[in-house]
């Protein structure tokens, strides 16, 4: 099997990674590479294999076949390389909390499990509380925390041993917008500190804001894996939103005659969405032409299709 020559610069690499449950293929021959310091978003419908893939990376699930490498060293589920597991922080989507403990005692318990020395333990407890913005809740019983606070506490527990690779499985599931924002802020701090983060989520707007690269899974296969920038360049169509005060028939005629307008649709009275294949100069020329023929334009702006639209379009292509 050919191994990347720059594997030492790759935090996570898998080759032919496969998991079969009673003849059902949950993960199918996945080749994945995530560079050090990246935030990699894993998206796909329920049953696509995201959780199984993350569990294998976290050594919580034994692969049927295939290989996993962390920072260039092969990861095995046995006890032959325990130092590699120290690299990992794993937050599953259903990790239980101990409601009868307070925040600081809960974190101290896990710090002791990781055998952090007392001076380091005290320092690390303070650091993770500040990262997740729970320092003011250090003495609060866990049972009194909101759902968002509990999820940030789970993140603090996951990073208490200062891992360099973080695996997060649906960490914002069920959180309200404010709680998601607070969780994103914590992830950004970890990203700035140089941690490599793999995160799966159905909230694609969060991933678009956080991630440097995206992987899309369908039926156990990794059907797309690239930088977010590259994904937008290849798959995100340019849209122009146009609103006019009058002369809708003339506007529609101009859109029909514009060779770079792939198609358009009416979104309301005097409101149109066009899919445009030209560059910025072409956009400016289209606006100039509409004004030249006397159409009273009062709104004209461009934007690219978002990550959710790209995902839905790619999913349709895979199933059609």
Secondary structure as the mmCIF struct_conf table of DSSP 4:
data_model
#
loop_
_struct_conf.conf_type_id
_struct_conf.id
_struct_conf.beg_label_comp_id
_struct_conf.beg_label_asym_id
_struct_conf.beg_label_seq_id
_struct_conf.end_label_comp_id
_struct_conf.end_label_asym_id
_struct_conf.end_label_seq_id
TURN_TY1_P TURN_TY1_P1 UNK A 5 UNK A 6
HELX_RH_3T_P HELX_RH_3T_P1 UNK A 7 UNK A 9
STRN STRN1 UNK A 10 UNK A 21
TURN_TY1_P TURN_TY1_P2 UNK A 22 UNK A 23
STRN STRN2 UNK A 24 UNK A 35
TURN_TY1_P TURN_TY1_P3 UNK A 36 UNK A 37
STRN STRN3 UNK A 39 UNK A 43
TURN_TY1_P TURN_TY1_P4 UNK A 46 UNK A 47
BEND BEND1 UNK A 48 UNK A 49
HELX_RH_AL_P HELX_RH_AL_P1 UNK A 50 UNK A 57
TURN_TY1_P TURN_TY1_P5 UNK A 58 UNK A 59
BEND BEND2 UNK A 60 UNK A 61
BEND BEND3 UNK A 64 UNK A 64
STRN STRN4 UNK A 65 UNK A 70
TURN_TY1_P TURN_TY1_P6 UNK A 71 UNK A 72
STRN STRN5 UNK A 73 UNK A 74
BEND BEND4 UNK A 77 UNK A 79
TURN_TY1_P TURN_TY1_P7 UNK A 80 UNK A 81
HELX_RH_AL_P HELX_RH_AL_P2 UNK A 82 UNK A 85
TURN_TY1_P TURN_TY1_P8 UNK A 86 UNK A 87
STRN STRN6 UNK A 88 UNK A 91
TURN_TY1_P TURN_TY1_P9 UNK A 93 UNK A 94
TURN_TY1_P TURN_TY1_P10 UNK A 99 UNK A 100
BEND BEND5 UNK A 101 UNK A 101
STRN STRN7 UNK A 102 UNK A 102
HELX_RH_AL_P HELX_RH_AL_P3 UNK A 103 UNK A 113
TURN_TY1_P TURN_TY1_P11 UNK A 114 UNK A 115
HELX_RH_AL_P HELX_RH_AL_P4 UNK A 118 UNK A 131
TURN_TY1_P TURN_TY1_P12 UNK A 132 UNK A 133
HELX_RH_3T_P HELX_RH_3T_P2 UNK A 135 UNK A 137
TURN_TY1_P TURN_TY1_P13 UNK A 138 UNK A 139
BEND BEND6 UNK A 140 UNK A 140
STRN STRN8 UNK A 141 UNK A 141
HELX_RH_3T_P HELX_RH_3T_P3 UNK A 142 UNK A 144
BEND BEND7 UNK A 145 UNK A 145
HELX_RH_AL_P HELX_RH_AL_P5 UNK A 147 UNK A 158
TURN_TY1_P TURN_TY1_P14 UNK A 159 UNK A 161
BEND BEND8 UNK A 164 UNK A 164
STRN STRN9 UNK A 165 UNK A 169
BEND BEND9 UNK A 170 UNK A 170
TURN_TY1_P TURN_TY1_P15 UNK A 171 UNK A 174
HELX_RH_AL_P HELX_RH_AL_P6 UNK A 177 UNK A 192
TURN_TY1_P TURN_TY1_P16 UNK A 193 UNK A 194
STRN STRN10 UNK A 196 UNK A 200
BEND BEND10 UNK A 202 UNK A 202
HELX_RH_AL_P HELX_RH_AL_P7 UNK A 204 UNK A 210
BEND BEND11 UNK A 212 UNK A 212
STRN STRN11 UNK A 213 UNK A 218
TURN_TY1_P TURN_TY1_P17 UNK A 219 UNK A 220
STRN STRN12 UNK A 221 UNK A 227
HELX_RH_AL_P HELX_RH_AL_P8 UNK A 228 UNK A 235
STRN STRN13 UNK A 238 UNK A 244
BEND BEND12 UNK A 245 UNK A 246
HELX_RH_AL_P HELX_RH_AL_P9 UNK A 248 UNK A 257
TURN_TY1_P TURN_TY1_P18 UNK A 259 UNK A 260
STRN STRN14 UNK A 261 UNK A 268
TURN_TY1_P TURN_TY1_P19 UNK A 269 UNK A 270
STRN STRN15 UNK A 271 UNK A 276
BEND BEND13 UNK A 278 UNK A 278
HELX_RH_AL_P HELX_RH_AL_P10 UNK A 280 UNK A 292
TURN_TY1_P TURN_TY1_P20 UNK A 293 UNK A 294
STRN STRN16 UNK A 297 UNK A 304
HELX_RH_AL_P HELX_RH_AL_P11 UNK A 307 UNK A 319
#
